[in-house]
Amino acid sequence: MACAAVLATACSREAREVGVTPPQTPPVGNEDPRIAAYQDNLYQVSEGGRYFAWYGCSGCHSETPNNVVNLADSQWRYGFGFAQVYGAIAARHGRFAYGKRVPVEQLWQLTAYVRDLSSHFPEKRRRVNADQKAEPVGGSWQGPQ
């Protein structure tokens, strides 16, 4: 009985609701009610992981010592709140203007994934890396010109 309750709860975190309108705008602060639909949803976080690989983010952001920034420590210059991380990715604060190159919903998914990185214990990191082996990986993404 307890297993059934745990399984039912876990499945709700992967909900993919049909008909939900993807966000068309950035989050309005860290209390934006839309954040939970991304940050608390394993499917959305997973999609963000796919885009992280596709767009070549790991070229600068991985756990190896030669990369620019390790995102797994949640000690970030512009803050770790959803809106701050989204803003840094969209380049309100950063060097790259990904907000002009990446669709808004994908930015939400990337933000959810990046904020989830600090919870990736070694086993989860290995599983995520194995899951992404078959995904296309960008070198250094330049986006549409």
C-alpha positions as CSV (number, residue, x, y, z in Angstrom):
1,M,0.0,0.0,0.0
2,A,2.8,2.4,0.9
3,C,4.6,1.6,-2.4
4,A,1.4,2.5,-4.4
5,A,1.2,5.9,-2.6
6,V,4.9,6.6,-3.3
7,L,4.5,5.6,-7.0
8,A,1.4,7.7,-7.4
9,T,3.1,10.8,-6.0
10,A,6.3,10.3,-8.1
11,C,4.3,10.0,-11.3
12,S,2.7,13.4,-10.7
13,R,6.1,15.0,-11.0
14,E,6.3,13.9,-14.6
15,A,2.9,15.2,-15.6
16,R,2.6,16.4,-19.2
17,E,-0.6,18.3,-19.4
18,V,-2.1,18.6,-22.8
19,G,-3.3,22.1,-23.6
20,V,-1.1,24.1,-21.2
21,T,0.1,27.2,-22.9
22,P,3.9,27.4,-22.9
23,P,5.1,30.6,-21.3
24,Q,5.6,33.5,-23.7
25,T,7.4,35.8,-21.3
26,P,10.2,35.5,-18.7
27,P,9.3,34.8,-15.1
28,V,8.0,37.7,-13.1
29,G,10.2,37.3,-10.0
30,N,10.9,34.2,-8.0
31,E,7.3,33.9,-6.9
32,D,5.9,33.5,-10.4
33,P,3.2,30.8,-10.2
34,R,4.4,29.3,-13.5
35,I,7.8,28.3,-12.0
36,A,6.4,25.2,-10.2
37,A,5.2,23.7,-13.6
38,Y,8.8,23.6,-14.7
39,Q,11.0,23.4,-11.6
40,D,8.9,20.7,-9.9
41,N,8.3,18.6,-13.0
42,L,10.8,16.0,-13.9
43,Y,9.8,16.0,-17.6
44,Q,10.5,19.7,-17.9
45,V,13.8,19.4,-16.0
46,S,14.8,16.5,-18.3
47,E,13.9,18.5,-21.4
48,G,16.1,21.3,-20.1
49,G,19.0,18.7,-19.8
50,R,18.5,17.8,-23.4
51,Y,18.7,21.5,-24.5
52,F,21.7,21.9,-22.2
53,A,23.5,19.3,-24.3
54,W,22.0,20.4,-27.7
55,Y,23.1,24.0,-27.2
56,G,26.6,23.0,-26.1
57,C,26.3,24.5,-22.7
58,S,28.5,21.8,-21.2
59,G,31.4,23.2,-23.3
60,C,31.8,25.9,-20.6
61,H,29.7,24.5,-17.8
62,S,30.6,21.1,-16.6
63,E,32.3,19.5,-13.6
64,T,35.7,19.3,-15.1
65,P,38.3,21.7,-13.8
66,N,39.1,23.3,-17.2
67,N,35.6,24.6,-17.7
68,V,34.6,28.2,-17.0
69,V,31.8,27.7,-14.5
70,N,30.7,24.7,-12.5
71,L,26.9,25.2,-12.1
72,A,26.5,22.3,-9.6
73,D,27.4,24.4,-6.6
74,S,24.4,26.8,-6.6
75,Q,26.8,29.6,-5.6
76,W,26.0,32.0,-8.4
77,R,27.0,35.6,-9.1
78,Y,23.5,36.8,-9.9
79,G,21.6,34.6,-7.5
80,F,20.1,31.1,-7.5
81,G,16.4,32.2,-7.7
82,F,14.5,31.0,-10.8
83,A,14.1,34.5,-12.1
84,Q,17.8,35.3,-11.6
85,V,19.0,32.1,-13.3
86,Y,16.6,32.7,-16.2
87,G,17.9,36.2,-16.5
88,A,21.5,35.1,-16.5
89,I,20.9,32.5,-19.2
90,A,18.8,35.0,-21.3
91,A,21.8,37.4,-20.9
92,R,20.2,40.2,-19.0
93,H,23.4,39.8,-16.9
94,G,25.6,37.5,-18.9
95,R,27.8,37.8,-22.0
96,F,25.7,35.8,-24.4
97,A,22.3,36.8,-25.7
98,Y,20.6,33.4,-25.5
99,G,17.3,35.2,-24.8
100,K,17.4,36.3,-28.5
101,R,18.4,32.8,-29.8
102,V,16.5,30.3,-27.6
103,P,12.7,30.1,-27.5
104,V,11.2,31.2,-24.2
105,E,9.8,27.8,-23.2
106,Q,13.2,26.2,-23.7
107,L,14.8,28.9,-21.5
108,W,12.3,27.9,-18.8
109,Q,13.3,24.3,-19.2
110,L,17.0,25.1,-19.2
111,T,16.6,27.2,-16.1
112,A,14.8,24.3,-14.3
113,Y,17.6,21.9,-15.3
114,V,20.4,24.2,-14.3
115,R,18.9,24.9,-10.9
116,D,18.5,21.1,-10.5
117,L,22.2,20.4,-11.1
118,S,23.1,21.1,-7.4
119,S,20.9,18.1,-6.4
120,H,22.7,15.7,-8.8
121,F,24.5,13.3,-6.5
122,P,27.1,11.0,-8.3
123,E,24.7,8.3,-9.2
124,K,22.2,10.8,-10.7
125,R,25.0,12.5,-12.6
126,R,26.1,9.1,-14.1
127,R,22.5,8.3,-15.0
128,V,21.9,11.7,-16.6
129,N,25.2,11.4,-18.6
130,A,24.2,7.9,-19.8
131,D,20.7,9.1,-20.8
132,Q,22.3,11.9,-22.8
133,K,24.8,9.8,-24.7
134,A,22.4,9.3,-27.6
135,E,21.4,13.0,-27.7
136,P,23.0,15.4,-30.2
137,V,25.6,17.6,-28.5
138,G,26.6,21.0,-29.7
139,G,30.2,22.2,-29.5
140,S,29.9,25.9,-29.0
141,W,26.5,26.9,-30.0
142,Q,26.2,30.2,-31.9
143,G,22.5,30.2,-32.4
144,P,20.7,31.5,-35.5
145,Q,22.6,34.3,-37.1
